[in-house]
Amino acid sequence: MSNVRPRMTHLFQQLGLQDSEEAIAQFIATHQLSRGTQISDADFWTDSQRQFLAEKLKSDGEWAIVVDQLNEVLHNNIHD
């Protein structure tokens, strides 16, 4: 078991996405979610990515914190 706390770069690696700061910023800027959309329900994820996100949120562990952070920034720029 690893003692390394998951970070946003680790989450992007697990999702099979580019994990550089620039790539993460670009992803966030181009994948904003509406207020009522849960992160694991977003239409831009593959089925396996959706499952991974849902499992990590449900686990309520350290990964859940990082997924929740991503959820927050994906909802940041929406003005209803």
PDB file of N, CA, C and O in Angstrom:
ATOM      1  N   MET A   1       0.839  -1.175   0.000  1.00  0.00           N
ATOM      2  CA  MET A   1       0.000   0.000   0.000  1.00  0.00           C
ATOM      3  C   MET A   1       0.882   1.236   0.000  1.00  0.00           C
ATOM      4  O   MET A   1       1.876   1.305   0.723  1.00  0.00           O
ATOM      5  N   SER A   2       0.513   2.195  -0.807  1.00  0.00           N
ATOM      6  CA  SER A   2       1.303   3.402  -0.967  1.00  0.00           C
ATOM      7  C   SER A   2       0.952   4.442   0.091  1.00  0.00           C
ATOM      8  O   SER A   2      -0.206   4.585   0.483  1.00  0.00           O
ATOM      9  N   ASN A   3       1.971   5.164   0.545  1.00  0.00           N
ATOM     10  CA  ASN A   3       1.751   6.246   1.496  1.00  0.00           C
ATOM     11  C   ASN A   3       1.613   7.592   0.804  1.00  0.00           C
ATOM     12  O   ASN A   3       1.503   8.620   1.471  1.00  0.00           O
ATOM     13  N   VAL A   4       1.618   7.600  -0.515  1.00  0.00           N
ATOM     14  CA  VAL A   4       1.493   8.829  -1.280  1.00  0.00           C
ATOM     15  C   VAL A   4       0.018   9.224  -1.343  1.00  0.00           C
ATOM     16  O   VAL A   4      -0.835   8.431  -1.740  1.00  0.00           O
ATOM     17  N   ARG A   5      -0.263  10.461  -0.947  1.00  0.00           N
ATOM     18  CA  ARG A   5      -1.644  10.950  -1.029  1.00  0.00           C
ATOM     19  C   ARG A   5      -1.987  11.226  -2.485  1.00  0.00           C
ATOM     20  O   ARG A   5      -1.190  11.821  -3.211  1.00  0.00           O
ATOM     21  N   PRO A   6      -3.154  10.804  -2.909  1.00  0.00           N
ATOM     22  CA  PRO A   6      -3.567  11.077  -4.290  1.00  0.00           C
ATOM     23  C   PRO A   6      -3.645  12.578  -4.543  1.00  0.00           C
ATOM     24  O   PRO A   6      -4.071  13.353  -3.686  1.00  0.00           O
ATOM     25  N   ARG A   7      -3.227  12.961  -5.730  1.00  0.00           N
ATOM     26  CA  ARG A   7      -3.293  14.355  -6.161  1.00  0.00           C
ATOM     27  C   ARG A   7      -4.038  14.401  -7.485  1.00  0.00           C
ATOM     28  O   ARG A   7      -4.354  13.366  -8.072  1.00  0.00           O
ATOM     29  N   MET A   8      -4.310  15.602  -7.941  1.00  0.00           N
ATOM     30  CA  MET A   8      -5.038  15.757  -9.197  1.00  0.00           C
ATOM     31  C   MET A   8      -4.286  15.082 -10.349  1.00  0.00           C
ATOM     32  O   MET A   8      -4.910  14.478 -11.222  1.00  0.00           O
ATOM     33  N   THR A   9      -2.966  15.179 -10.357  1.00  0.00           N
ATOM     34  CA  THR A   9      -2.201  14.519 -11.425  1.00  0.00           C
ATOM     35  C   THR A   9      -2.392  13.007 -11.373  1.00  0.00           C
ATOM     36  O   THR A   9      -2.493  12.358 -12.414  1.00  0.00           O
ATOM     37  N   HIS A  10      -2.442  12.445 -10.173  1.00  0.00           N
ATOM     38  CA  HIS A  10      -2.674  11.001 -10.027  1.00  0.00           C
ATOM     39  C   HIS A  10      -4.065  10.621 -10.535  1.00  0.00           C
ATOM     40  O   HIS A  10      -4.240   9.589 -11.183  1.00  0.00           O
ATOM     41  N   LEU A  11      -5.045  11.463 -10.233  1.00  0.00           N
ATOM     42  CA  LEU A  11      -6.403  11.195 -10.691  1.00  0.00           C
ATOM     43  C   LEU A  11      -6.457  11.184 -12.217  1.00  0.00           C
ATOM     44  O   LEU A  11      -7.066  10.295 -12.813  1.00  0.00           O
ATOM     45  N   PHE A  12      -5.826  12.163 -12.842  1.00  0.00           N
ATOM     46  CA  PHE A  12      -5.818  12.206 -14.299  1.00  0.00           C
ATOM     47  C   PHE A  12      -5.090  10.995 -14.877  1.00  0.00           C
ATOM     48  O   PHE A  12      -5.498  10.462 -15.908  1.00  0.00           O
ATOM     49  N   GLN A  13      -4.017  10.558 -14.222  1.00  0.00           N
ATOM     50  CA  GLN A  13      -3.323   9.347 -14.669  1.00  0.00           C
ATOM     51  C   GLN A  13      -4.261   8.150 -14.599  1.00  0.00           C
ATOM     52  O   GLN A  13      -4.332   7.358 -15.539  1.00  0.00           O
ATOM     53  N   GLN A  14      -4.980   8.014 -13.490  1.00  0.00           N
ATOM     54  CA  GLN A  14      -5.893   6.886 -13.321  1.00  0.00           C
ATOM     55  C   GLN A  14      -7.028   6.914 -14.336  1.00  0.00           C
ATOM     56  O   GLN A  14      -7.547   5.870 -14.730  1.00  0.00           O
ATOM     57  N   LEU A  15      -7.409   8.120 -14.756  1.00  0.00           N
ATOM     58  CA  LEU A  15      -8.475   8.258 -15.750  1.00  0.00           C
ATOM     59  C   LEU A  15      -7.950   8.102 -17.177  1.00  0.00           C
ATOM     60  O   LEU A  15      -8.727   8.129 -18.131  1.00  0.00           O
ATOM     61  N   GLY A  16      -6.644   7.939 -17.322  1.00  0.00           N
ATOM     62  CA  GLY A  16      -6.050   7.774 -18.641  1.00  0.00           C
ATOM     63  C   GLY A  16      -5.955   9.077 -19.423  1.00  0.00           C
ATOM     64  O   GLY A  16      -5.943   9.074 -20.654  1.00  0.00           O
ATOM     65  N   LEU A  17      -5.888  10.190 -18.697  1.00  0.00           N
ATOM     66  CA  LEU A  17      -5.816  11.507 -19.325  1.00  0.00           C
ATOM     67  C   LEU A  17      -4.428  12.101 -19.136  1.00  0.00           C
ATOM     68  O   LEU A  17      -3.678  11.688 -18.251  1.00  0.00           O
ATOM     69  N   GLN A  18      -4.097  13.070 -19.972  1.00  0.00           N
ATOM     70  CA  GLN A  18      -2.820  13.753 -19.818  1.00  0.00           C
ATOM     71  C   GLN A  18      -2.803  14.452 -18.465  1.00  0.00           C
ATOM     72  O   GLN A  18      -3.802  15.039 -18.049  1.00  0.00           O
ATOM     73  N   ASP A  19      -1.655  14.388 -17.776  1.00  0.00           N
ATOM     74  CA  ASP A  19      -1.608  14.856 -16.394  1.00  0.00           C
ATOM     75  C   ASP A  19      -0.681  16.044 -16.151  1.00  0.00           C
ATOM     76  O   ASP A  19      -0.340  16.337 -15.005  1.00  0.00           O
ATOM     77  N   SER A  20      -0.272  16.730 -17.216  1.00  0.00           N
ATOM     78  CA  SER A  20       0.525  17.939 -17.003  1.00  0.00           C
ATOM     79  C   SER A  20      -0.387  19.047 -16.479  1.00  0.00           C
ATOM     80  O   SER A  20      -1.605  18.992 -16.654  1.00  0.00           O
ATOM     81  N   GLU A  21       0.199  20.035 -15.846  1.00  0.00           N
ATOM     82  CA  GLU A  21      -0.603  21.153 -15.326  1.00  0.00           C
ATOM     83  C   GLU A  21      -1.398  21.814 -16.446  1.00  0.00           C
ATOM     84  O   GLU A  21      -2.564  22.166 -16.263  1.00  0.00           O
ATOM     85  N   GLU A  22      -0.773  21.977 -17.593  1.00  0.00           N
ATOM     86  CA  GLU A  22      -1.435  22.623 -18.732  1.00  0.00           C
ATOM     87  C   GLU A  22      -2.604  21.772 -19.229  1.00  0.00           C
ATOM     88  O   GLU A  22      -3.680  22.297 -19.519  1.00  0.00           O
ATOM     89  N   ALA A  23      -2.392  20.468 -19.327  1.00  0.00           N
ATOM     90  CA  ALA A  23      -3.449  19.573 -19.816  1.00  0.00           C
ATOM     91  C   ALA A  23      -4.624  19.542 -18.839  1.00  0.00           C
ATOM     92  O   ALA A  23      -5.780  19.534 -19.260  1.00  0.00           O
ATOM     93  N   ILE A  24      -4.335  19.523 -17.548  1.00  0.00           N
ATOM     94  CA  ILE A  24      -5.403  19.526 -16.548  1.00  0.00           C
ATOM     95  C   ILE A  24      -6.189  20.829 -16.622  1.00  0.00           C
ATOM     96  O   ILE A  24      -7.419  20.812 -16.597  1.00  0.00           O
ATOM     97  N   ALA A  25      -5.489  21.958 -16.713  1.00  0.00           N
ATOM     98  CA  ALA A  25      -6.157  23.261 -16.810  1.00  0.00           C
ATOM     99  C   ALA A  25      -7.031  23.329 -18.065  1.00  0.00           C
ATOM    100  O   ALA A  25      -8.149  23.844 -18.021  1.00  0.00           O
ATOM    101  N   GLN A  26      -6.526  22.815 -19.168  1.00  0.00           N
ATOM    102  CA  GLN A  26      -7.291  22.817 -20.418  1.00  0.00           C
ATOM    103  C   GLN A  26      -8.530  21.931 -20.299  1.00  0.00           C
ATOM    104  O   GLN A  26      -9.611  22.306 -20.754  1.00  0.00           O
ATOM    105  N   PHE A  27      -8.373  20.760 -19.690  1.00  0.00           N
ATOM    106  CA  PHE A  27      -9.509  19.861 -19.498  1.00  0.00           C
ATOM    107  C   PHE A  27     -10.596  20.550 -18.672  1.00  0.00           C
ATOM    108  O   PHE A  27     -11.775  20.514 -19.026  1.00  0.00           O
ATOM    109  N   ILE A  28     -10.191  21.166 -17.589  1.00  0.00           N
ATOM    110  CA  ILE A  28     -11.148  21.845 -16.713  1.00  0.00           C
ATOM    111  C   ILE A  28     -11.858  22.975 -17.455  1.00  0.00           C
ATOM    112  O   ILE A  28     -13.073  23.132 -17.334  1.00  0.00           O
ATOM    113  N   ALA A  29     -11.111  23.750 -18.212  1.00  0.00           N
ATOM    114  CA  ALA A  29     -11.691  24.874 -18.944  1.00  0.00           C
ATOM    115  C   ALA A  29     -12.689  24.429 -20.008  1.00  0.00           C
ATOM    116  O   ALA A  29     -13.634  25.155 -20.315  1.00  0.00           O
ATOM    117  N   THR A  30     -12.485  23.250 -20.568  1.00  0.00           N
ATOM    118  CA  THR A  30     -13.325  22.799 -21.687  1.00  0.00           C
ATOM    119  C   THR A  30     -14.356  21.740 -21.302  1.00  0.00           C
ATOM    120  O   THR A  30     -15.063  21.225 -22.167  1.00  0.00           O
ATOM    121  N   HIS A  31     -14.447  21.413 -20.026  1.00  0.00           N
ATOM    122  CA  HIS A  31     -15.389  20.380 -19.589  1.00  0.00           C
ATOM    123  C   HIS A  31     -16.206  20.827 -18.379  1.00  0.00           C
ATOM    124  O   HIS A  31     -16.358  20.072 -17.418  1.00  0.00           O
ATOM    125  N   GLN A  32     -16.723  22.035 -18.423  1.00  0.00           N
ATOM    126  CA  GLN A  32     -17.530  22.530 -17.321  1.00  0.00           C
ATOM    127  C   GLN A  32     -18.877  21.817 -17.263  1.00  0.00           C
ATOM    128  O   GLN A  32     -19.458  21.476 -18.293  1.00  0.00           O
ATOM    129  N   LEU A  33     -19.360  21.600 -16.050  1.00  0.00           N
ATOM    130  CA  LEU A  33     -20.621  20.889 -15.820  1.00  0.00           C
ATOM    131  C   LEU A  33     -21.699  21.845 -15.337  1.00  0.00           C
ATOM    132  O   LEU A  33     -21.415  22.814 -14.632  1.00  0.00           O
ATOM    133  N   SER A  34     -22.922  21.570 -15.718  1.00  0.00           N
ATOM    134  CA  SER A  34     -24.044  22.357 -15.212  1.00  0.00           C
ATOM    135  C   SER A  34     -24.282  22.007 -13.751  1.00  0.00           C
ATOM    136  O   SER A  34     -23.861  20.950 -13.280  1.00  0.00           O
ATOM    137  N   ARG A  35     -24.939  22.873 -13.057  1.00  0.00           N
ATOM    138  CA  ARG A  35     -25.136  22.730 -11.619  1.00  0.00           C
ATOM    139  C   ARG A  35     -25.751  21.386 -11.223  1.00  0.00           C
ATOM    140  O   ARG A  35     -25.359  20.820 -10.203  1.00  0.00           O
ATOM    141  N   GLY A  36     -26.678  20.875 -11.978  1.00  0.00           N
ATOM    142  CA  GLY A  36     -27.357  19.641 -11.606  1.00  0.00           C
ATOM    143  C   GLY A  36     -26.662  18.355 -12.032  1.00  0.00           C
ATOM    144  O   GLY A  36     -27.161  17.265 -11.752  1.00  0.00           O
ATOM    145  N   THR A  37     -25.526  18.463 -12.701  1.00  0.00           N
ATOM    146  CA  THR A  37     -24.830  17.274 -13.204  1.00  0.00           C
ATOM    147  C   THR A  37     -23.776  16.806 -12.217  1.00  0.00           C
ATOM    148  O   THR A  37     -22.878  17.563 -11.847  1.00  0.00           O
ATOM    149  N   GLN A  38     -23.890  15.561 -11.796  1.00  0.00           N
ATOM    150  CA  GLN A  38     -22.870  14.982 -10.921  1.00  0.00           C
ATOM    151  C   GLN A  38     -21.668  14.597 -11.769  1.00  0.00           C
ATOM    152  O   GLN A  38     -21.810  14.236 -12.937  1.00  0.00           O
ATOM    153  N   ILE A  39     -20.498  14.675 -11.180  1.00  0.00           N
ATOM    154  CA  ILE A  39     -19.269  14.413 -11.932  1.00  0.00           C
ATOM    155  C   ILE A  39     -19.284  13.053 -12.612  1.00  0.00           C
ATOM    156  O   ILE A  39     -18.855  12.938 -13.760  1.00  0.00           O
ATOM    157  N   SER A  40     -19.762  12.034 -11.942  1.00  0.00           N
ATOM    158  CA  SER A  40     -19.736  10.691 -12.532  1.00  0.00           C
ATOM    159  C   SER A  40     -20.822  10.496 -13.590  1.00  0.00           C
ATOM    160  O   SER A  40     -20.851   9.463 -14.259  1.00  0.00           O
ATOM    161  N   ASP A  41     -21.710  11.471 -13.747  1.00  0.00           N
ATOM    162  CA  ASP A  41     -22.753  11.391 -14.774  1.00  0.00           C
ATOM    163  C   ASP A  41     -22.430  12.201 -16.021  1.00  0.00           C
ATOM    164  O   ASP A  41     -23.205  12.204 -16.978  1.00  0.00           O
ATOM    165  N   ALA A  42     -21.296  12.886 -16.018  1.00  0.00           N
ATOM    166  CA  ALA A  42     -20.938  13.722 -17.168  1.00  0.00           C
ATOM    167  C   ALA A  42     -20.795  12.873 -18.421  1.00  0.00           C
ATOM    168  O   ALA A  42     -20.278  11.757 -18.375  1.00  0.00           O
ATOM    169  N   ASP A  43     -21.261  13.414 -19.539  1.00  0.00           N
ATOM    170  CA  ASP A  43     -21.265  12.637 -20.779  1.00  0.00           C
ATOM    171  C   ASP A  43     -19.903  12.514 -21.449  1.00  0.00           C
ATOM    172  O   ASP A  43     -19.769  11.771 -22.421  1.00  0.00           O
ATOM    173  N   PHE A  44     -18.894  13.217 -20.961  1.00  0.00           N
ATOM    174  CA  PHE A  44     -17.573  13.136 -21.596  1.00  0.00           C
ATOM    175  C   PHE A  44     -16.701  12.013 -21.054  1.00  0.00           C
ATOM    176  O   PHE A  44     -15.613  11.779 -21.580  1.00  0.00           O
ATOM    177  N   TRP A  45     -17.152  11.308 -20.008  1.00  0.00           N
ATOM    178  CA  TRP A  45     -16.374  10.184 -19.469  1.00  0.00           C
ATOM    179  C   TRP A  45     -16.696   8.910 -20.220  1.00  0.00           C
ATOM    180  O   TRP A  45     -17.795   8.759 -20.754  1.00  0.00           O
ATOM    181  N   THR A  46     -15.748   8.000 -20.263  1.00  0.00           N
ATOM    182  CA  THR A  46     -16.032   6.650 -20.746  1.00  0.00           C
ATOM    183  C   THR A  46     -16.732   5.899 -19.609  1.00  0.00           C
ATOM    184  O   THR A  46     -16.771   6.381 -18.477  1.00  0.00           O
ATOM    185  N   ASP A  47     -17.274   4.741 -19.905  1.00  0.00           N
ATOM    186  CA  ASP A  47     -17.935   3.947 -18.864  1.00  0.00           C
ATOM    187  C   ASP A  47     -16.971   3.603 -17.729  1.00  0.00           C
ATOM    188  O   ASP A  47     -17.341   3.675 -16.557  1.00  0.00           O
ATOM    189  N   SER A  48     -15.740   3.229 -18.072  1.00  0.00           N
ATOM    190  CA  SER A  48     -14.778   2.860 -17.024  1.00  0.00           C
ATOM    191  C   SER A  48     -14.366   4.079 -16.195  1.00  0.00           C
ATOM    192  O   SER A  48     -14.163   3.955 -14.987  1.00  0.00           O
ATOM    193  N   GLN A  49     -14.243   5.237 -16.813  1.00  0.00           N
ATOM    194  CA  GLN A  49     -13.933   6.453 -16.057  1.00  0.00           C
ATOM    195  C   GLN A  49     -15.078   6.801 -15.104  1.00  0.00           C
ATOM    196  O   GLN A  49     -14.847   7.156 -13.949  1.00  0.00           O
ATOM    197  N   ARG A  50     -16.307   6.695 -15.597  1.00  0.00           N
ATOM    198  CA  ARG A  50     -17.486   6.953 -14.762  1.00  0.00           C
ATOM    199  C   ARG A  50     -17.506   6.021 -13.553  1.00  0.00           C
ATOM    200  O   ARG A  50     -17.746   6.451 -12.424  1.00  0.00           O
ATOM    201  N   GLN A  51     -17.252   4.753 -13.806  1.00  0.00           N
ATOM    202  CA  GLN A  51     -17.248   3.761 -12.733  1.00  0.00           C
ATOM    203  C   GLN A  51     -16.157   4.075 -11.710  1.00  0.00           C
ATOM    204  O   GLN A  51     -16.400   4.009 -10.506  1.00  0.00           O
ATOM    205  N   PHE A  52     -14.966   4.412 -12.179  1.00  0.00           N
ATOM    206  CA  PHE A  52     -13.862   4.751 -11.293  1.00  0.00           C
ATOM    207  C   PHE A  52     -14.231   5.944 -10.406  1.00  0.00           C
ATOM    208  O   PHE A  52     -14.031   5.899  -9.193  1.00  0.00           O
ATOM    209  N   LEU A  53     -14.763   6.999 -11.001  1.00  0.00           N
ATOM    210  CA  LEU A  53     -15.128   8.195 -10.235  1.00  0.00           C
ATOM    211  C   LEU A  53     -16.211   7.886  -9.203  1.00  0.00           C
ATOM    212  O   LEU A  53     -16.120   8.311  -8.051  1.00  0.00           O
ATOM    213  N   ALA A  54     -17.228   7.147  -9.621  1.00  0.00           N
ATOM    214  CA  ALA A  54     -18.316   6.799  -8.703  1.00  0.00           C
ATOM    215  C   ALA A  54     -17.805   5.955  -7.535  1.00  0.00           C
ATOM    216  O   ALA A  54     -18.190   6.186  -6.389  1.00  0.00           O
ATOM    217  N   GLU A  55     -16.943   4.980  -7.819  1.00  0.00           N
ATOM    218  CA  GLU A  55     -16.389   4.124  -6.765  1.00  0.00           C
ATOM    219  C   GLU A  55     -15.543   4.926  -5.782  1.00  0.00           C
ATOM    220  O   GLU A  55     -15.624   4.716  -4.572  1.00  0.00           O
ATOM    221  N   LYS A  56     -14.737   5.838  -6.298  1.00  0.00           N
ATOM    222  CA  LYS A  56     -13.869   6.627  -5.420  1.00  0.00           C
ATOM    223  C   LYS A  56     -14.675   7.573  -4.556  1.00  0.00           C
ATOM    224  O   LYS A  56     -14.343   7.773  -3.388  1.00  0.00           O
ATOM    225  N   LEU A  57     -15.721   8.158  -5.103  1.00  0.00           N
ATOM    226  CA  LEU A  57     -16.573   9.025  -4.292  1.00  0.00           C
ATOM    227  C   LEU A  57     -17.286   8.228  -3.200  1.00  0.00           C
ATOM    228  O   LEU A  57     -17.398   8.677  -2.059  1.00  0.00           O
ATOM    229  N   LYS A  58     -17.756   7.062  -3.563  1.00  0.00           N
ATOM    230  CA  LYS A  58     -18.477   6.205  -2.617  1.00  0.00           C
ATOM    231  C   LYS A  58     -17.568   5.710  -1.503  1.00  0.00           C
ATOM    232  O   LYS A  58     -18.022   5.499  -0.378  1.00  0.00           O
ATOM    233  N   SER A  59     -16.282   5.521  -1.809  1.00  0.00           N
ATOM    234  CA  SER A  59     -15.341   5.001  -0.819  1.00  0.00           C
ATOM    235  C   SER A  59     -15.089   5.977   0.316  1.00  0.00           C
ATOM    236  O   SER A  59     -14.724   5.572   1.419  1.00  0.00           O
ATOM    237  N   ASP A  60     -15.283   7.260   0.049  1.00  0.00           N
ATOM    238  CA  ASP A  60     -15.101   8.310   1.045  1.00  0.00           C
ATOM    239  C   ASP A  60     -13.689   8.312   1.629  1.00  0.00           C
ATOM    240  O   ASP A  60     -13.489   8.715   2.774  1.00  0.00           O
ATOM    241  N   GLY A  61     -12.715   7.864   0.843  1.00  0.00           N
ATOM    242  CA  GLY A  61     -11.317   7.860   1.267  1.00  0.00           C
ATOM    243  C   GLY A  61     -10.571   9.049   0.684  1.00  0.00           C
ATOM    244  O   GLY A  61     -11.178  10.043   0.284  1.00  0.00           O
ATOM    245  N   GLU A  62      -9.248   8.938   0.639  1.00  0.00           N
ATOM    246  CA  GLU A  62      -8.431  10.036   0.119  1.00  0.00           C
ATOM    247  C   GLU A  62      -8.713  10.326  -1.349  1.00  0.00           C
ATOM    248  O   GLU A  62      -8.652  11.478  -1.779  1.00  0.00           O
ATOM    249  N   TRP A  63      -9.025   9.280  -2.126  1.00  0.00           N
ATOM    250  CA  TRP A  63      -9.364   9.513  -3.529  1.00  0.00           C
ATOM    251  C   TRP A  63     -10.643  10.336  -3.651  1.00  0.00           C
ATOM    252  O   TRP A  63     -10.777  11.142  -4.572  1.00  0.00           O
ATOM    253  N   ALA A  64     -11.575  10.140  -2.733  1.00  0.00           N
ATOM    254  CA  ALA A  64     -12.831  10.894  -2.781  1.00  0.00           C
ATOM    255  C   ALA A  64     -12.574  12.390  -2.668  1.00  0.00           C
ATOM    256  O   ALA A  64     -13.280  13.189  -3.283  1.00  0.00           O
ATOM    257  N   ILE A  65     -11.584  12.768  -1.898  1.00  0.00           N
ATOM    258  CA  ILE A  65     -11.243  14.180  -1.736  1.00  0.00           C
ATOM    259  C   ILE A  65     -10.790  14.772  -3.067  1.00  0.00           C
ATOM    260  O   ILE A  65     -11.205  15.870  -3.438  1.00  0.00           O
ATOM    261  N   VAL A  66      -9.944  14.045  -3.777  1.00  0.00           N
ATOM    262  CA  VAL A  66      -9.432  14.535  -5.059  1.00  0.00           C
ATOM    263  C   VAL A  66     -10.538  14.576  -6.112  1.00  0.00           C
ATOM    264  O   VAL A  66     -10.621  15.528  -6.888  1.00  0.00           O
ATOM    265  N   VAL A  67     -11.386  13.550  -6.141  1.00  0.00           N
ATOM    266  CA  VAL A  67     -12.509  13.536  -7.084  1.00  0.00           C
ATOM    267  C   VAL A  67     -13.445  14.698  -6.769  1.00  0.00           C
ATOM    268  O   VAL A  67     -13.946  15.351  -7.684  1.00  0.00           O
ATOM    269  N   ASP A  68     -13.683  14.961  -5.500  1.00  0.00           N
ATOM    270  CA  ASP A  68     -14.535  16.079  -5.109  1.00  0.00           C
ATOM    271  C   ASP A  68     -13.918  17.418  -5.515  1.00  0.00           C
ATOM    272  O   ASP A  68     -14.634  18.339  -5.910  1.00  0.00           O
ATOM    273  N   GLN A  69     -12.608  17.526  -5.420  1.00  0.00           N
ATOM    274  CA  GLN A  69     -11.933  18.750  -5.869  1.00  0.00           C
ATOM    275  C   GLN A  69     -12.131  18.949  -7.369  1.00  0.00           C
ATOM    276  O   GLN A  69     -12.400  20.062  -7.822  1.00  0.00           O
ATOM    277  N   LEU A  70     -11.999  17.876  -8.132  1.00  0.00           N
ATOM    278  CA  LEU A  70     -12.229  17.973  -9.571  1.00  0.00           C
ATOM    279  C   LEU A  70     -13.681  18.344  -9.837  1.00  0.00           C
ATOM    280  O   LEU A  70     -13.959  19.187 -10.690  1.00  0.00           O
ATOM    281  N   ASN A  71     -14.591  17.734  -9.128  1.00  0.00           N
ATOM    282  CA  ASN A  71     -16.009  18.052  -9.259  1.00  0.00           C
ATOM    283  C   ASN A  71     -16.242  19.544  -9.037  1.00  0.00           C
ATOM    284  O   ASN A  71     -16.968  20.187  -9.795  1.00  0.00           O
ATOM    285  N   GLU A  72     -15.630  20.078  -8.009  1.00  0.00           N
ATOM    286  CA  GLU A  72     -15.803  21.493  -7.677  1.00  0.00           C
ATOM    287  C   GLU A  72     -15.310  22.401  -8.804  1.00  0.00           C
ATOM    288  O   GLU A  72     -16.008  23.340  -9.188  1.00  0.00           O
ATOM    289  N   VAL A  73     -14.125  22.135  -9.335  1.00  0.00           N
ATOM    290  CA  VAL A  73     -13.598  23.001 -10.384  1.00  0.00           C
ATOM    291  C   VAL A  73     -14.348  22.830 -11.713  1.00  0.00           C
ATOM    292  O   VAL A  73     -14.395  23.757 -12.521  1.00  0.00           O
ATOM    293  N   LEU A  74     -14.932  21.652 -11.939  1.00  0.00           N
ATOM    294  CA  LEU A  74     -15.720  21.463 -13.154  1.00  0.00           C
ATOM    295  C   LEU A  74     -17.051  22.185 -13.078  1.00  0.00           C
ATOM    296  O   LEU A  74     -17.711  22.371 -14.099  1.00  0.00           O
ATOM    297  N   HIS A  75     -17.455  22.594 -11.883  1.00  0.00           N
ATOM    298  CA  HIS A  75     -18.680  23.371 -11.696  1.00  0.00           C
ATOM    299  C   HIS A  75     -18.399  24.854 -11.460  1.00  0.00           C
ATOM    300  O   HIS A  75     -19.335  25.642 -11.324  1.00  0.00           O
ATOM    301  N   ASN A  76     -17.143  25.239 -11.411  1.00  0.00           N
ATOM    302  CA  ASN A  76     -16.742  26.606 -11.047  1.00  0.00           C
ATOM    303  C   ASN A  76     -17.269  27.707 -11.939  1.00  0.00           C
ATOM    304  O   ASN A  76     -17.701  28.745 -11.438  1.00  0.00           O
ATOM    305  N   ASN A  77     -17.247  27.516 -13.224  1.00  0.00           N
ATOM    306  CA  ASN A  77     -17.530  28.612 -14.148  1.00  0.00           C
ATOM    307  C   ASN A  77     -18.966  28.657 -14.632  1.00  0.00           C
ATOM    308  O   ASN A  77     -19.279  29.387 -15.573  1.00  0.00           O
ATOM    309  N   ILE A  78     -19.832  27.897 -14.011  1.00  0.00           N
ATOM    310  CA  ILE A  78     -21.232  27.863 -14.439  1.00  0.00           C
ATOM    311  C   ILE A  78     -22.005  28.923 -13.652  1.00  0.00           C
ATOM    312  O   ILE A  78     -21.972  28.966 -12.422  1.00  0.00           O
ATOM    313  N   HIS A  79     -22.688  29.758 -14.392  1.00  0.00           N
ATOM    314  CA  HIS A  79     -23.513  30.809 -13.781  1.00  0.00           C
ATOM    315  C   HIS A  79     -24.948  30.586 -14.206  1.00  0.00           C
ATOM    316  O   HIS A  79     -25.287  30.798 -15.371  1.00  0.00           O
ATOM    317  N   ASP A  80     -25.790  30.166 -13.291  1.00  0.00           N
ATOM    318  CA  ASP A  80     -27.200  29.920 -13.609  1.00  0.00           C
ATOM    319  C   ASP A  80     -28.019  31.168 -13.320  1.00  0.00           C
ATOM    320  O   ASP A  80     -29.233  31.170 -13.521  1.00  0.00           O
TER     321      ASP A  80
END
